């Protein structure tokens, strides 16, 4: 009986968020070590990814999707956003800019396209009637009230990741991700002049990419040897 061929190491999804777990499981099956820390940009943030890393006891450094936007005055001025409402943990309620309370009315289950299920709590305002801020807060039709959906598990996991990336360790790791990951694309595209694949088909493109990576890694090793940086995995943070 013919042996089943091993699946190639790639994921054809155009969305980064669904590729993190397949990438990690594929690499871990080929390496003797597991990753104690996982650093990724905002495109990989999801409750499913957070939960997977948590279950595997891996420290997560993923930038929240709203990380950069949340620091702007425009974002902070959007009254309808949950982040801009006061939350009372004891009563599990949110208070809007007009002082009206949003209470939990039901819990629903949501399933992603990968099959991951999460629970979201629906909060509804006690009343939006005659509210002078209504047009700035909600698009709900007349007679309906402001609602928000909140995954409490996602908020908890995001808060943990946010604390990690803002720590001294997290700042160094994020800077190294930018240098080592984004820098590699810059070298391939600008220095090597690699703008498009010459072959067609997933197998041929995979082989072409592997050959390119081999060449990149050999050159990187050579540069490390010349600069006496062998064994040094991270660039240290420079102090002005």
C-alpha positions in Angstrom: 0.0 0.0 0.0 1.4 3.4 -1.0 2.5 5.5 1.9 0.5 8.7 2.3 2.6 11.7 1.3 3.4 14.3 4.0 1.5 17.6 3.6 3.8 20.4 2.4 4.6 23.2 4.8 2.4 26.1 3.6 -1.0 27.6 4.3 -2.8 29.2 1.3 -5.0 31.4 3.4 -4.8 35.1 2.5 -5.6 36.0 6.2 -2.7 35.8 8.6 -4.9 35.0 11.6 -5.6 31.4 10.6 -2.0 30.6 9.7 -0.4 30.9 13.2 -1.5 27.5 14.7 -0.7 25.5 11.5 2.8 27.2 11.3 3.6 26.5 14.9 2.4 22.9 14.8 4.3 22.2 11.6 7.5 23.7 12.8 7.3 22.0 16.2 6.9 18.6 14.5 10.2 19.2 12.7 12.2 20.7 15.6 13.4 19.2 18.8 12.6 22.3 20.8 9.3 24.0 21.5 8.8 27.8 21.5 8.6 29.2 24.9 7.7 32.7 23.6 5.7 33.6 20.5 6.0 37.1 19.0 3.6 38.2 16.2 2.1 41.4 14.8 -1.5 42.4 15.1 -2.6 40.4 12.0 -2.3 37.2 14.1 -4.5 38.4 17.0 -7.6 36.2 17.7 -9.1 34.5 20.7 -8.4 31.1 19.1 -4.6 31.9 18.8 -4.5 33.3 22.3 -6.2 30.3 23.7 -4.0 27.9 21.8 -0.8 29.5 23.1 -2.2 29.6 26.7 -3.1 25.9 26.6 0.4 25.1 25.4 2.1 27.2 28.1 3.7 29.6 25.6 4.2 33.2 26.6 2.4 35.4 24.1 3.6 38.7 22.6 0.9 39.6 20.1 0.1 43.3 19.4 -3.7 44.0 19.8 -5.4 44.9 16.5 -6.4 48.3 18.0 -3.0 49.0 19.6 -1.9 51.9 17.5 -5.4 53.3 16.8 -6.3 53.3 20.5 -3.6 55.8 21.3 -5.1 58.5 18.9 -7.5 61.2 20.0 -9.9 60.3 17.2 -10.2 56.8 18.6 -10.7 58.0 22.2 -13.5 60.4 20.9 -15.6 57.5 19.5 -18.3 57.3 22.2 -19.8 54.0 21.0 -16.7 52.0 21.5 -16.6 49.6 24.4 -13.0 50.7 25.3 -14.3 54.2 25.9 -17.0 53.2 28.3 -16.6 52.7 32.1 -16.8 49.1 33.2 -18.0 48.0 36.6 -16.7 44.5 37.4 -18.9 44.0 40.4 -22.2 44.6 38.5 -20.8 43.5 35.1 -22.1 46.6 33.5 -20.8 49.4 31.2 -21.7 53.1 31.5 -21.9 55.2 28.3 -20.8 58.8 27.9 -24.3 60.0 28.9 -24.3 58.0 32.1 -26.7 55.3 31.0 -26.0 51.7 31.9 -25.5 48.8 29.5 -26.5 45.5 31.2 -25.8 41.9 30.1 -29.0 40.4 28.5 -27.7 37.1 27.0 -24.7 35.0 26.2 -24.3 33.7 22.6 -21.9 31.2 21.1 -20.0 32.1 17.9 -18.1 29.7 15.7 -15.2 30.7 13.5 -14.5 29.2 10.0 -11.8 27.1 11.6 -14.4 25.5 14.0 -13.3 27.4 17.1 -16.3 28.3 19.4 -16.3 31.3 21.7 -18.9 32.9 24.0 -19.8 36.5 23.7 -21.9 38.5 26.2 -24.5 40.9 24.7 -24.9 44.1 26.7 -27.8 46.5 26.0 -28.4 50.1 27.1 -31.3 50.6 29.5 -32.6 53.2 27.1 -31.3 55.4 24.3 -34.5 57.4 24.1 -34.0 61.2 24.0 -30.2 60.8 24.3 -28.4 63.8 22.9 -25.4 61.6 22.1 -27.3 58.9 20.3 -26.1 59.7 16.8 -22.5 59.7 17.9 -22.9 56.4 19.8 -25.0 54.0 17.9 -26.5 53.2 14.5 -29.4 51.3 16.0 -32.8 52.1 14.5 -35.3 54.3 16.4 -36.9 52.3 19.2 -33.8 50.0 19.6 -31.1 50.6 22.1 -27.3 50.5 22.0 -25.8 47.0 22.1 -22.2 45.7 22.3 -20.8 42.2 22.1 -18.0 41.3 24.4 -15.9 38.1 24.7 -14.7 38.1 28.3 -12.1 35.4 27.6 -10.7 37.4 24.7 -10.4 40.6 26.8 -8.6 38.7 29.5 -6.1 37.1 27.1 -5.6 40.4 25.2 -4.9 42.2 28.5 -2.2 39.6 29.3 -0.6 39.9 25.9 -0.7 43.7 26.1 1.1 43.6 29.5 3.7 41.3 27.9 4.5 43.5 24.9 4.8 46.6 27.1 7.3 45.0 29.4 11.0 45.5 29.0 11.3 42.0 27.6 8.4 42.6 25.2 9.9 45.8 23.8 13.1 44.0 23.0 11.4 41.1 21.4 9.1 43.3 19.3 12.0 45.3 18.0 13.9 42.1 17.1 10.8 40.8 15.3 10.8 43.9 13.2 14.5 43.6 12.5 14.7 39.9 11.9 11.3 39.2 10.2 10.5 42.4 8.3 14.2 42.9 7.6 14.4 39.5 5.8 11.6 40.6 3.4 13.6 43.8 2.7 16.7 41.9 1.9 14.9 39.4 -0.4 13.0 42.1 -2.3 15.5 45.0 -2.4 19.0 43.4 -2.1 18.2 40.2 -4.0 15.7 41.9 -6.4 13.3 39.0 -5.8 9.9 40.5 -6.9 8.0 37.5 -8.2 8.2 33.7 -8.4 9.5 32.3 -11.7 7.6 29.0 -11.3 4.0 28.0 -11.0 2.2 25.6 -8.8 2.4 25.2 -5.0 5.1 22.5 -5.1 7.4 24.4 -7.5 6.9 27.7 -5.6 7.7 26.0 -2.3 10.9 24.6 -3.8 11.8 28.0 -5.2 11.2 29.7 -1.9 13.2 27.1 0.0 16.2 27.6 -2.3 15.9 31.3 -1.7 15.8 30.8 2.0 18.9 28.5 2.0 20.8 31.3 0.2 19.6 33.9 2.6 20.5 31.8 5.7 24.0 31.0 4.4 24.6 34.7 3.8 23.2 35.6 7.3 25.5 32.9 8.9 28.5 34.3 7.1 27.6 37.9 8.3 27.3 36.6 11.9 30.6 34.9 11.7 32.3 38.0 10.3 30.7 40.2 13.0 31.4 37.7 15.8 27.6 37.4 16.6 27.3 33.6 16.5 25.1 32.4 19.4 23.6 35.9 19.8 19.9 35.5 19.0 18.7 39.0 19.8 19.8 42.5 19.1 20.1 44.4 22.3 18.3 47.7 22.9 20.5 50.7 22.2 20.4 53.5 24.8 20.9 57.0 23.5 
